[in-house]
Every structure is written in structure tokens, then in C-alpha cells.
Amino acid sequence: MKILIIGAGRVGSAIAKGLSREKHDVVVIDRSAEVVNKLVNESDILGIVGDGSLAADLREGGAERCDLVISVTQSDQTNLLCCLVARALGAKHTVARVREPAYSEQFEFMRASLGIDMLVNSDRETAEEIARNLRYPNAEHVETFGGGRVDLVAARIPDNLSPDGISLIDLSKRLKNKILVCAVEREGQVIIPDGKTVIYPDDVVYFSGDFRTVNAVFDQMGAGDVRIGNMIIVGGSRICQYLSKLLINIGIKVKIIEQDMERCKLLATELPKATVVCGDGGDKSLLLEEGIDRADSFVTLTGSDELNILLSLFAKGHGVDKVITKVGSGSFMELTGPLELGSIVSPVRVMSDKIIKYTRSLQASDNDSVCSFYRIVEEKAEAIEFDLGNNKKFVGKALKELRFKKNVIIAAVIRGRELIVPDGSTVILPEDRIIVISAGYQFSSPEETLQ
């Protein structure tokens, strides 16, 4: 596909690099020559120094021939204008990044009347990811599929489960609930397992199931005794605002520490049930005074990756059970592996995953076949939810009859409101959805998973 990206900041650069790796023809427009030159030197991407809201610069980028135009500048208004101009020039599809809630709320109008195909609010999406992680306080990472019916949960194997390792067959016998282990992360490498695969303490295991089943498995593994009743958030960003609303609605007590007085006043007005503290979240004395050692959860949402990392380490050192660290820079993401930072969330990755899912849907013969898409195991593997509809290659066949590619596993089958943890005898029916875990592939349609 021919794709034009307007804005080459952190988000735009990550999207451009991700789409370039997927063999798309990518062009980037940004006003900064330094930013454009850096991106061009790092990737197989064409860069243009210009203004994406101007028709002349969009024509130079080939907007009239583009399958997709993505605008991810810092300005919502600019992003919307870029998409409108690109669509008027002939671009087939457009995506705009927006951060103000008002724009997100009128998406249907913009799509029907203005021809903007998708609005992505990375702040809200990141807040929702953090909220998902809080459902399982001992999990390192959580993704949700099938409209919330299926969770893909990453958990570190505790020493007490089996110090000398345990095969997945034996683990299945020991656990009283039916789950499917669909990926194992060991020393930075990903393993797509079978029943004979042995897991060891400190492995990170990804398994799928519904909320009740996954929680029961945590209890059986001796890791289910943490409950979140109160939380401290450092950094009163838009992400904080979205997240606080989500948590307050489910009864979690939220305390926000923010340095900017005007922002504190806004948060206190918008979030009357939250406690807003105006102060330096990097001040050790303030954190102790505000009860960090009594908090069930601690979330760092400042604009500094370095500060977020240091604060999370401090919280871990003071016994906080659930720590969530926001990291924006890809370089920092690569350095965080050995550190005890709890769950790591990245607005850049959230945005990039959303765009890649959309581009794969556009590529597929059935544009609705890709329902959800996430990269897992430090982006070494993918989890994709496909809607099979009446796909003749799958419907009416048992999974054992299908020849999947190596390092591909079906993690779940969703049938209406029913979740099926599959085995070889599971037969695919019309309108089923499947969740595919794979390593080393980039799938745009369910047929591509087969040999």
C-alpha cells in the first residue's frame, strides 16, 4: 500500500517504521528538516520537508494516489484539516490523531460528512490499556479480545510453582481450570509452545481465558492475593484524566500528584471524587507523606521517561504491589527489560498497533476480518483476532485438520457470547472468531495463517 504520514514525531516515526517493516511504500511529511532527515536515514522511507495541511505539499507526497493518509501532528485541528485536504485530493482512506474528547465524541459525524475514516485518541486508548492491566494486579501485560470476553495475560512463573520446571501437559493437569498457554518469553526470546514445552521459574507465560478463569489460575499459582483499592498517579496528563474517570467509576480511590497549579485546578474540577495534590511527584518526601508505602498501585504518567522509570523503581522499593510505568521512547523500552518496573505502557506503541491493525484490515480481501491486533513479547510476536464469517477454508473443519504455519497457535475461539479454549477436535462454525498468536509472521487475513 502507498501510505502518507503527516508528522514525524515519536508517534509518526514509530508508525512509519512499523509500516515500512511491513513492506508498505511510506512517505512522511514534517516541517522539521532535522526530524525528516533522521527518519529517512534510519529507515527505508521517503521524507518531505513541508506542511501537510497544504495541497501543494500533499501533492508532492502523492496524496492523490495514496491508499491511506495518516495525520499525527501535535494539533488536533491540523490533523483533521490534513485529512480533509488529502481526501479532497483523492486519498482513498484517512486517519487522524485527536486528543480532545469533543472530537472523538463526534466521530460518526466526521466519518459520514467529512470522509475521515478513523479517529485515534492515543491518550484514551492508553488509559484503557492501564485499566485492563489493573484487572490482574500480578500480571505483567494484559490484552483484551472479543469485546472483553477473552483476556490474553502475561504472568511471570513464580518459584514455588515448580523450581525445576514443569511441562505444559503437567501444568494443565495441576490447574483445575481450562486455559491455553500460547506463548512463552524466556530471556528475550519467544517460544510458541506445545504440550511438551517445559516452563521454568522467571519465564513469562502468555495464556488466554475469561476473567473468572484467569483469576482462578492466578489463585492456584499462588499469585492471586492482590486487590487494588487505592492508587497514586504521578502526572496529571490527559491520560491521567481518562484513567481516573475509569477507575473512580469502579470504586478505586485515586490520588493525583501534579506540579502545575492550573492543571491541578482543572483536574479537581473534572474529577471531584479524586484527591489532587499540587506538588513535585519526584520529591521523595512528598511521596512518603502522601502514602506511597500504603498504596495498592502506583502509575507514572509524567512527560519524562527517565523520571517515570526512577519513580517506579522507588515505588517497587517501598512495596507497592502493582506498578505501571509509561514509557514513550522506543530506546527506553529496549532498556527496561532488566528493571523491576511492573507493567510498561507506551502511548506510541498503542497508537502504532491501532494503525497497523487498520492497514491490515484494508489489505485483507474482507476489510472486517481483522478485529483486534496487538504486538506482544517485546514486539517479537503478534496476537490477532480474525472474524472468519463463512470462510470456506475454516468453516466445518476441526483445528487438527487445518495445517497452520510453524510458530502459529489458535489461542481461543469466540462463538457469539461463548469463549472456547480450543484443542484439536474443536470444529469451526460460521461467524466464529479466532485469536491467532504467531511469531515471525505478519498476517492480514486468516488464510495467511495456513501452509
TIPA-238600 format. One record per residue: x negated, y, z negated of N, C-alpha, C in turn; residue in one letter. Coordinates in steps of 0.1 Angstrom, whole numbers, plus 5000, padded with zeros to 4 digits. Atoms other than C-alpha are relative to their C-alpha. Example, Ala and Ser with C-alpha at 12.3 -4.5 7.8 and 13.67 -1.06 7.14 Angstrom:
499149885000487749554922499150125000a 500949895000486349894929500850114992s 
//
This chain:
499249885000500050005000499150135000m 500649875000499050365006500550084989k 499649945012499150544973499350134998i 500649875003498550914965500350034985l 499949975015497851014928499650154999i 500349865003498051374917499750024985i 500549995014496051444886499049894997g 501150105002492751274878499450014986a 500450005014492651304840499949854996g 500150135005492451004817501049905006r 498950094995495850864828499849985015v 500250014986495350944865498949915005g 501250084997491850794866500349854998s 499850145003492950474849501049945010a 499050054990495950434873499349985013i 500750014987493750504903499049885000a 501050115001491050254892500849865000k 499350135001493649984884500749975013g 499450034987495450024917499049975011l 501150024991492150034936499549854999s 500450145002491249694920501049915005r 498950084994494549564933500050015015e 500249994985493349644968500950105007k 499249904994495649944974499150115006h 500749894994494550234996500350134991d 499749905010494250504969499350145003v 500549864999493850884973500450084988v 499849925012493551124944499850155003v 500149854999494151504943499950064986i 500149935012492951714915499350145002d 500649874998491952084911498650014996r 501449995005488652004894499149915010s 500950074992485851914918499149904992a 500850095008483851764890500749874997e 499250125003486651524880500249925012v 499850084988487251424916498749935004v 501350064996483551364923499749884991n 500350115009483151154892500849875003k 499150114997486150934900499649935013l 500450054987485050894937498749924998v 501350065001481550794926500249864992n 499850115008482950534902500849895006e 499050104994485550364924500150025015s 499749994985486550294960501350075002d 498849924999488850584961499650135007i 500249874993489250894983500550114992l 499749885009489251224964500150135008g 499849874993490551564975500150104989i 499949895010490051884955501150095006v 498949924996493352074957501150004990g 498949985009496752144943501249915006d 499150104995499251854946501450065001g 498749944998502252094945500150085013s 500149934987501152254978500249905012l 499850094989502452095010498849985008a 501250014992499152165028499149894994a 500950095007497151975002500649855000d 499450135000499651685001499949945014l 500250054986499451665039498649955002r 501350054999495751635036499849874994e 500050135007496251345012500849905007g 499250094993498551185037501349964994g 498750035007501751215016501149955009a 498950044991503951185046500049855004e 500150144996502650835053499949914987r 500250085012502450715016501249924997c 499050095006504350425002500450054986d 499849955013504050584968499250124996l 500749885005503150924953500350004985v 499950005014502450934916499450134995i 500549875005502051274898499949994984s 500350025014500451254863499150124995v 500749895006499151604856500550034986t 499649975013499451764822501450074999q 498849925000502551964832501249925006s 498850074995506051804835500550075012d 499449924989507252084858499249985013q 500850034988504252034881500249865006t 499850144995504751664883501349985007n 498750014993508451704892499950075014l 500149934988507551964918499249925011l 500850084991504851744933500849895007c 499250114995507251464937501050055010c 499049944991509951684953499350035013l 500749964987507451824979499649885007v 500550134993505951474986501249935007a 498850074995509451334991500550075013r 499649934988510351615015499149985012a 500950034989507251545035500149865006l 499850134995508251185039499549884992g 500550115009506750985010501249914997a 498950105002508750665005500549994986k 499650015014508750654967499150104992h 500749915009507750894939500249964986t 500050025015506850864902499550124993v 500449885007506551154878499849974985a 500250015015505051154843500650124994r 499449895008507151364819499849974985v 500250015014506751424782501150064992r 498949945007509651644773501249915000e 498850095001512651434761501150055010p 498949954991515051664781499949955014a 500150054986513651554814500349855001y 499750145000513751184805501549974999s 498550025002517451224795500850025012e 499349974987518451344830499449925011q 500650084990516651074849500949965011f 499050054989519750934867500350125009e 499749894991520551284880498850025010f 501249974991516951334893499849895010m 500150114990516950994910501050015011r 499050004991520251034926500050135009a 499949874993520051404936498650055005s 501249954996516351474939499049905006l 500850104993514951144951498749964992g 501250055008512451084922500449864995i 499650145002512350704918499849964985d 500350045014510850684883499450114992m 500749915010510050904853499449914989l 500750075011507550774828499650094989v 500449925012507250914793499049924992n 501050085007503950774780500150014985s 499949985015504550924745501149914995d 498950095005507850744741499749855001r 500450144998506550424756499049954990e 501050045010503550424732500649994987t 499350025013505850484702500749874999a 499350125000507950194712499149884999e 501050115002504849974715499549994986e 500450005014503750074680501149944992i 498850065007507249994667500149855002a 500050144998507049654683498949934991r 501150065008503749584666500449994985n 499750005014505249664632501049894997l 499050115003507849384636499249884994r 500850115005504949144629498750064994y 501249925006502549314604498749925001p 501350074999499949034607499649975014n 500450024986499949034645499050115004a 500949904994497249204665500650075012e 499449944988499349264695501449945003h 498650054997503049234705500550065013v 499349954989504749254738501449935000e 498650055000508549204744500549995014t 499550044987510249044773501549974999f 498650045000513848964784500950094992g 499149915008515449274769499949984985g 500250025014513949194735500349864995g 499850135004514748824735498849924997r 501350075001511148704738498950094996v 501249935004508048824720498849925003d 501350064998504548744731499150064989l 500749955012502548774699498649954999v 501450045001498748774694499749994985a 500350015014497648644660498649934998a 501350065003494248564646500149874991r 499850125008493948204633499350014987i 500649995014493348204595499149884997p 500950115003490547994580500749884993d 499350105008493047804558500849905009n 499150094992494947654588499249875004l 500850114997492147424599498550045002s 501349954999488547514591499149945012p 500850074989487147254617500750005013d 499349994988489647344644501249905001g 498950094999492947184654500550015015i 499550004986494347074688501450065000s 498649945000497547244700501049894999l 499050115003499246904700500249984985i 499950025015498446864663500650134993d 499449875006499347234656501549995002l 498650014997502747174673500749914990s 499550105010503346874650500150064986k 500049945014502447074619501050114999r 499049895000504647374628501449945002l 498650055000508347304623500850075011k 499349924990509347554650499449985014n 500550024987509047514687499550135006k 500649894994506647764701499049955011i 500950034990504347774731498750094999l 501349935000500647874728499750025015v 500249984986500048044762498750065003c 501349954998496648204758499250004987a 500950005011493648184736498850105003v 501149914998491048464732498949964990e 501150055008487648344720498750075004r 501249924997484548574719500150085013e 499949914988485948804745500549925013g 499650084988486948514769501449954998q 498650045000490448404778500149855004v 499750144996491548034779501549985001i 498650044998494847924794500149864996i 500250135007495347614772501049895006p 499150114999496947274775500149944986d 499850075014497947034746498749964994g 501350055006494346914742499150114996k 500949885004492847264737499950004985t 500249985014491347304703499850144996v 500249865004491647634685499350004986i 500949995012489347744657500350134992y 499849875007489448004629499350125007p 500549884994488948354642500450015015d 499449994987490448264676501250094999d 498749934999493248504687500949925010v 499150094992496148294699501350085004v 498849934995499048434720501149895001y 498950094999502348254715501350075002f 498749944996505848314727501149944992s 498950055007509148284709500950124997g 499149905004512148474695499550054986d 500549935012511748704664500149904988f 499950095012513048444639499049895000r 501050114999510848164652498650054998t 501349955002507748374654499750034985v 500249975014508248494618499849884992n 500150125008508748144606498649935002a 501450064997505448034623499050084992v 500949935009503648314605500149954986f 499950055014505048194572499349864999d 500650145001503947834580498450015001q 501449984999500447964589499450074988m 500549935012500248144555499750155003g 500349864996500348494572501350075001a 498749934998503948604567500550074988g 499549945012504048774534499950165000d 500149864999503549134546501350065005v 498849934996506549364548499750155000r 500249854999506549734559501150074994i 499049925006508449964536499750155001g 500449864999506350284539498850015009n 501049984990503950434564499450144999m 500649874998501450714567499550015014i 500449964986500950874601499150124999i 500949884999497951104607500150055014v 499949944987498551334636501550025004g 498649984998501951494643500350035015g 499849994986501951444681501449975004s 498750054995504951374703500249854998r 499950155003504151004699500549984985i 499650005014504451064661501550034999c 498649965001507851234666500949895005q 499250114995509250954687499949884990y 500150115009507850684664500750024987l 499449985013509050844632501549985001s 498550024998512650854646500449855000k 499850155000512450484654499949944987l 500250075013511150384620501050054989l 499149955010513350614599501449935002i 498750074997516350454617500149864995n 500050135005515350114604499649994985i 500250005015514750224568498650014995g 501449995004510950274568499850154995i 500349865005509750574547498750045007k 501149944992507450794568499450124994v 500749885004504851044557499050045011k 500849954989503151254583499050104995i 501149905004499851444578499650075013i 500349924989499351724603499350134996e 500849885003496852014603500750135004q 499549884994498752264624501350044993d 498949965007501252464604501350015008m 498849994991503652544633500549865004e 499550144996503752174643500649944988r 499450055012504452084607501550054998c 498749945002507452324606501049935010k 499250074990508752164639500449864995l 499850145005508351814625501049994989l 499150005011510051904593501550035004a 498649974995513052044612500649885008t 499550114991513251754637500249874992e 500050125007512651484611500250034985l 499749965014514351584578499849894990p 500250125010514051234563498649964999k 501550035001510251224568499450104990a 500849915008507751374544498950055008t 501049934991505551624563499050074991v 501149945008502151714547499150085009v 500949924991500252004562498650004994c 501450015005496551924558499249925009g 501050064991493451774573500149844997d 499950145002494151404578498649934999g 501350065001490351344580499450034986g 500549975014489951464543500349884991d 499950125009489251164521500950034988k 499249975013490651334490501550015003s 498549994997493951424507500649865003l 499450144997494451064520500249934987l 499850075013493850934485501150064992l 498949935007496151194470501349975005e 498850034994498851104494500449855000e 499750145003498650734485499749915011g 500450094989496750564513499949864994i 500250135006495950284489501349934996d 498650065003499750224483500849995013r 499350014987500750244520500149865005a 499950134994502049934537499450005014d 500549984987501050074571499450145002s 500749874997498750344585499750015015f 500149984986498850484620499250135003v 500849884997496250724635500450045014t 499549954987497650944663499450145002l 500649874997495251244664499549995014t 500549994987493751364696498649965002g 501450045000490351234687499849854998s 500250155001489450864694499049984988d 501050035011486450894670500650014987e 499349985013488551034642501049894997l 499050105002491250774647499349874996n 500850125004488650494645499550014986i 500549995013487050624614501150004989l 498850005009490450684597500549864998l 499550145001491550324605499049924992s 500950075009488350184590500150044986l 499949955014488850394559501349934994f 498850065005492450264556499849854998a 500250145002491349904561499249984987k 500850025012488749954534500850034987g 499249975012491450074510501349904999h 499150105002493549764515501450015007g 498849984993496249884539500249875009v 499850134993497849564554500150025015d 499749984985498949704588499450135004k 500749884994496649954606500250005015v 499949994985497350074641499250135004i 501049894995494750284660500350045014t 499949954986495450504690498750035006k 501349984993492550494715500450045014v 499749954987492750704746499049975011g 501150024991489350644762499749865003s 500450144997488550324781498749964994g 501450035006484950344769500149964986s 499950035014486050344733500849874999f 499350135001488450054740499049885000m 501050114999485449844750499149984988e 500950015012483549924718500749964988l 499250025012486349854694500149854996t 499850145003486249474696499449954987g 500650055013483849404666500650074988p 499549925012485649664644501349954995l 498750045006488449594620500950125001e 499249894997490849844635501549965000l 498650044999494049644633500549995014g 499450004986496349674663499550135007s 500449884993495049914690501050025011i 499149964989497350104713499450115008v 500649904991496450314743501150055009s 499049944991498850554760499649995014p 500550014987496650534790500349865006v 499750144996497050154792501549985002r 498650014999500750184786500550065013v 499649934987501150424815499649925012m 500550084988498950224838500749875002s 499350124998500749904831501450025006d 498749964995504050074838500050025015k 500249974986502850194872499749885008i 500450124993501249864882501249915001i 498750084999504549684874500850055011k 499249944990506349924896499549985014y 500550024987503949894925500149855004t 499850144996504149514924501449975003r 498650024996507849534925500350055014s 499849954986507649744956499449915010l 500750094991505249494971500849875003q 499350134999507549194964501150015011a 498950014991510049084990501350044994s 498849965008512749124963499450104990d 500549895008512049464947500349994985n 499650015014513749354915499349874993d 500550125005511649034910499150024988s 500949975012509049194886500850084990v 499249935011510949274854499150064990c 500949945010508049334830498649955004s 501550034997504249344833499250064989f 501049955011501549364806498749935003y 501350065000497849314806499649964986r 500450045013496549114776498649955000i 501350055002493348974762499050105006v 500949904995491449294769500050015015e 499749994986492949304804499449895008e 500550124993491448964813501249915004k 498950094996494948804816501250095001a 498849934998498448914826501249924996e 498750065003501948844814501050075008a 499049954991504648894840501349934998i 498650065000508448844838500650015014e 499450004987509948744871501549964999f 498750044998513648734879500149915012d 500050104989514048414901501250015009l 498850004992517548484913500449865005g 499850134993518248204938498849955008n 501250044993514648144947499949855003n 499950144997514647814966498849924996k 501250085003511147724957500049964985k 500050035014512047714920501349944995f 498650045005515847664915500249855003v 499750144999516847304908498849914998g 501250085002513347184901499550014986k 500750005013511647074869498650065001a 501449944999508447254860498949915004l 501150104997506446934863500049975015k 500050024985507546924900499350115007e 500649884993506047264907498550004998l 501550005001502347294914499550144999r 500549875003501147604897498550015002f 501449984999497747754903499349984987k 500850015012494947694879500150124991k 499949885010495047914847501350085001n 498749945000498747974851500949914991v 499150075009501347884824501350074999i 498749945002505047934820500350014985i 499949985014505448084786501449994995a 498650005004509248104785500950005012a 498949994991512448064804501150074993v 498949935006515248314798501249975009i 498750044993518748194807501150074994r 499049925007521348454800499550064987g 500449965013521048514763499249904993r 500750125006519248184757498550015003e 501450014998515548154752499649855000l 500550144999513947824763498550004999i 501550025001510447734752499849875009v 499950114990509747514783499049894997p 501050104998508047184788500249955015d 500050054986507546974820501449975005g 498750054996511146854820501050115002s 499149894999512647204819500450025015t 499649984986514747254851500450145002v 499749864998515047604866501450015007i 498649984995518647724873500050145006l 499949874994519848014894500150114989p 500049885008519348364878499149984988e 500950015011516748224853498950115002d 501249925000513848454844498949924994r 501250075006510348314837499050104996i 501149925004507448464819498749925003i 501250074995504148374835498850074994v 501349955005500748404818499049955009i 501050044991497848404841498650074998s 501449945001494048464842499450005013a 500750004987492248574873500950025012g 499149984988495348654895500750134998y 499149885000497448954905501249965008q 498850054994500948834912501050115002f 498949904997503649044929501349935001s 498850084999506148764933499849864994s 500150135006506948434917499449895009p 500650094990505948244949498549994999e 501449995000502448354945499349924989e 500550085011502048154913499849865004t 500150144996502347834932498849975009l 501150044991499547644950500549995015q 
//
